[in-house]
Amino acid sequence: MTALTCILAFLPNLGYGELLIIGVVAVLLFGNKLPEVARSLGKSFTEFKRGMNGVRDEWNDALYSDPQ
């Protein structure tokens, strides 16, 4: 599953027209800072995934470890 698929999974009822309008509004609001905003959003998404993987790993360790 790609990052774009994960993001778009939260927006199931938006069509291409709505996404285009959101994109135009983003360009108008952020202008030349759009690459910086996108980079920041990407880093935040990566940190979120890393945190979720850490939680999953801790859960699996607790679930499958030998009882003491």
C-alpha positions as CSV (number, residue, x, y, z in Angstrom):
1,M,0.0,0.0,0.0
2,T,1.5,3.3,-1.0
3,A,1.5,6.5,1.1
4,L,-0.9,8.1,-1.4
5,T,-3.3,5.2,-1.0
6,C,-3.2,5.5,2.8
7,I,-3.9,9.2,2.6
8,L,-6.7,8.8,0.1
9,A,-8.3,6.0,2.2
10,F,-9.4,8.6,4.7
11,L,-11.2,10.6,1.9
12,P,-13.4,7.9,0.3
13,N,-16.1,10.2,-1.0
14,L,-13.9,12.8,-2.8
15,G,-13.8,12.7,-6.5
16,Y,-11.3,14.1,-8.9
17,G,-13.0,17.5,-9.1
18,E,-12.9,17.9,-5.3
19,L,-9.3,16.9,-5.2
20,L,-8.5,19.4,-7.9
21,I,-10.2,22.1,-6.0
22,I,-8.3,21.2,-2.8
23,G,-5.0,21.3,-4.8
24,V,-5.8,24.7,-6.3
25,V,-6.7,26.1,-2.8
26,A,-3.4,24.6,-1.4
27,V,-1.4,26.3,-4.2
28,L,-3.2,29.6,-3.6
29,L,-2.7,29.4,0.2
30,F,0.9,28.1,0.4
31,G,2.3,29.2,-3.0
32,N,6.1,28.9,-3.0
33,K,6.1,27.2,0.4
34,L,4.2,24.2,-1.0
35,P,7.4,22.0,-1.4
36,E,8.3,22.8,2.2
37,V,4.8,22.0,3.5
38,A,4.8,18.7,1.5
39,R,8.2,17.7,2.9
40,S,7.0,18.4,6.4
41,L,3.9,16.4,5.9
42,G,5.9,13.5,4.5
43,K,8.3,13.6,7.5
44,S,5.3,13.6,9.8
45,F,3.7,10.7,8.0
46,T,7.0,8.8,8.2
47,E,7.3,9.4,12.0
48,F,3.7,8.3,12.5
49,K,4.4,5.1,10.6
50,R,7.6,4.5,12.6
51,G,5.6,5.0,15.9
52,M,2.9,2.6,14.8
53,N,5.5,0.0,13.8
54,G,7.0,0.4,17.3
55,V,3.7,-0.1,19.0
56,R,3.0,-3.2,16.8
57,D,6.5,-4.6,17.6
58,E,5.9,-4.1,21.4
59,W,2.5,-5.7,21.1
60,N,3.9,-8.7,19.3
61,D,6.8,-9.0,21.8
62,A,4.4,-9.0,24.7
63,L,2.0,-11.4,22.9
64,Y,4.5,-14.0,21.8
65,S,7.1,-13.9,24.6
66,D,7.4,-16.6,27.1
67,P,5.4,-16.0,30.3
68,Q,7.6,-15.3,33.4
